[in-house]
Amino acid sequence: MAVIHNTTMSPGKLELLAAWLPTRPWYVASDREPELTKAGGFRLDDPEGEVGIEFMVVTDTSGDTPVSYHVPLSYRDAPLGGADQALVGTSEHGVLGKRWIYDGAHDPVLVAELLALLQGRAVAQAQSVSGAPDPTVVGHFTAAGFSAEVGSLAVTDGQDGTAVVVEVVGETGADSGPASALALQVTRILAPPEERAEGLDPTGARGQITAGWRLPDGGEGRAPFVLVGDAPR
């Protein structure tokens, strides 16, 4: 079980994200620096207890219209090999010391637990409370089970979000088997259904993970944070 420490991080997560978000192709630029507030999210547990996993929502109010972003983050006590391009930044944690913070779409531990959540083999946890499941986060998958053991990741950022092709090793319940591939579409710009981009329409997906966040007007939005389909052949 992940333990949420009531301590400081320097620099803080919002400070790091304010510098990192404008470098992403899916960021909606304004004439000012990002002005970020936390707007929700949830966590997953790493079974090995080594990697922190958080799915954070931040809202940027720097432009004429507030924009809410979904940012999966992984927290490590050492650099993740081959993932320099995914580094959001480093921060000094008041309890755990120096942490390397990554865009979680590139982290195989985060992706493996995301696949487990999708199949009901992992339970979403509250973002800021230790040992508190978050039943509002719902995973749904319509096809046969698959292993959560990640063989490789291919990540592509675009204006519509982040595409992740995941090669998983073997099938659930089998001693061994050939690798298979899934395509994950990580929603980056969260919006109510009536405002959602056509490219993120969940009707054709084989599975999805849905969660909520706080809207700028104080209401609650819900949308697919991740859609799952077959990888292109």
N, C-alpha and C positions, 0 to 999 in steps of 0.2 A: 504494500500500500504506500503510495506517495505521501510524504509528509509536507504540509504547507508550513514553511517557516515564517513567523511574523518578524521580519527583519528587513534590512535595506539591500538595495542593489545600486551600484554606482559604476557607470551611468545607469539610470533606470530604463525599463523596457520601452516606455513611450519615447524617451529621448533617443534611444537607438533606432526605433522604428521611424521617427520623424526624419532621420537622415537617410534611412534605407528605402522607405516607400517610394520617394520620387525617382529612384533608379529603376523601378519596375515598369514594364510596358503597359500593365493594366492600371497603373495609377492615374487618376484624373487630376491633371495639373491645374493649379490656380496661379494667381499672380503673387501669392504669399507663401511663406513657409508653412508646412503642415501644422495644424493645431489639433492635437489628438486627445481624445478621452477614451477610457475603457468603456465598452458597451456590451460586454458579455463574453461567453466562451465556456469551455469545459476542459477537463484533463483526462488523460489515460495513464494507466500504470505500466511501466516497463517491468515485466516479470523478473528481470535480473536486478532491478533496483538501481541501475546505473544512469539511465537517461531520463531527464525530465521531459514530459510531453504535455504541451498545452495548445489548445486551439483557441486563439484569442480573436476577439472582435474589437476593433477600434474605429471610432468615428472621427472623421476629419471635417472640421467646421471652417477651414480657411477659405473656401470658395463660396459662391453665391448659394449653392445647395449643399447641405451636409452629405457626405459619402461614408458609408460603413464598409470596412474591409475585413475579410476573414484571413487571418495570418496564422497558420500552424507553425509552432516553434518547438525546437528541441534544445535542451540544455545539457551540456556535456562538461566533464572535468578535464578534458583534453581535446585537441583538435580532431575532427573527423577526417580521416584520410581521403584525399581526392575531392573534397567538397569546399575548397577555398571560395569558389564562385557563389556558394550558398550561405556564406557567413554573414549574418546580420551584424554581429559585433561581439566584443567581449565585455564582461562586467564583473565587478567584484561583489560577490554575495557575502552578506554579513555572517553567515554560518558556514557555508560550503566553500568559500574562497573563490578563486577565479573560475568563471564559467564561460564556455564558448557557446554562443547562441546562433542556431542555424535556422534557415527557412526549412521547416520540417518536411516539405515535399521532397527534399533531397536526402532525407535521413531514413535508412532502411529500418531502424527500430521503430520510428514513428509510423511508417507506412505499414509495417507488419501488424502493429496494434490497431491501426485503422481497419485493416482487413479482418482482424479478429472481432472488432466492434460490429462490423458489417454483418458478420455471421452469428452474432450473439454469443461469442466466446470471450468477449471482454465487456466490461461495464463502464460507461462514462461516469466520471467523477466530477463533483462540484469544483468550480474553478478556484475557490479561495478557502475551502474547508476540508480538512483532512478526514478521510474515511466516510465521506458523504456521497453516495451515488446520486447522479442527476438523471432522473427518469424522463426528463423532457427531451433528452437526446435519443433519437430513434434511428436504428439501423435496419435496413430491409434489403434482402437479396432474393431474387426469384429463381436462380439456377442452382445447379449442384454445388456442393461445398468444394472448397479449395484450400490448400495449405496457406498458412500465414507466413511461411518461411520465404523470405525475399531473396531471390537469386541475383537480380539486377534491377536497376532503375534507369529510365531515360526520361528526363524532365525537360519540358519546353514551356517557356513563358510566352504568352501572347496577349493581345488586347482584351480577349474574352476570358482570360483566366490562365490556369496552369494545367497542362496536360502531363500526366505521369503514366508511362507504360511500365507495368510491373511484371517481371518474370517471377512466377512463384514455383517453388520446387515441389513436385509431386502433388497428389490429391489427398484430401482429408480421408483418413481411415486406411490409407494404403501404406505399406512398408516403404515402397519406393515407386517412383513413376516419372514419366517425362515431365519436363517443365511446361507450364502453360502461361499464358500472358493475359493480363487484364489492362484495360484503359481506365484510368481515373481522371475525372475532370474536377479540379479543385476550384470551387467558386471563390473568387476574390472580392468582387463587388456584390455585396448583399443588397437585395431589394425585394419588396413585396411582389407577389405574382404578377400584378398588373404592370409592373415596371421592369420585369425581368427580360434580359436579352434572349433573343430567339435561340442563340447558340447554347444556352443553358437550360433549355426546356427539358424537364425530367421525364416526359411521357415516353420517350424511346429508350430509357435507361433500364438496365437489368437490376440495378440496385441503387440505393442512395442512403446518405446519412443526413438527417434533418435536425436542425437545432434552432434555437431562438436567440434574439438579441434585443437590446433596448433601442427603440427608435428615438430620434432627436426630440420628438414631441411628447415623450414619456410613455408611449405605447410599446407594444411588443411586436416584433416581426418574426416570422418563421420562413425558412427557405432551405433547400438542399445545400449543405456545405460541401458535399462531395457526391458526384454521380459516378456510376460504374457501368462500363460496357465492355464489349469484346475489343481486344486490341486489333488494330488494322493488320492485315496479312499482306 
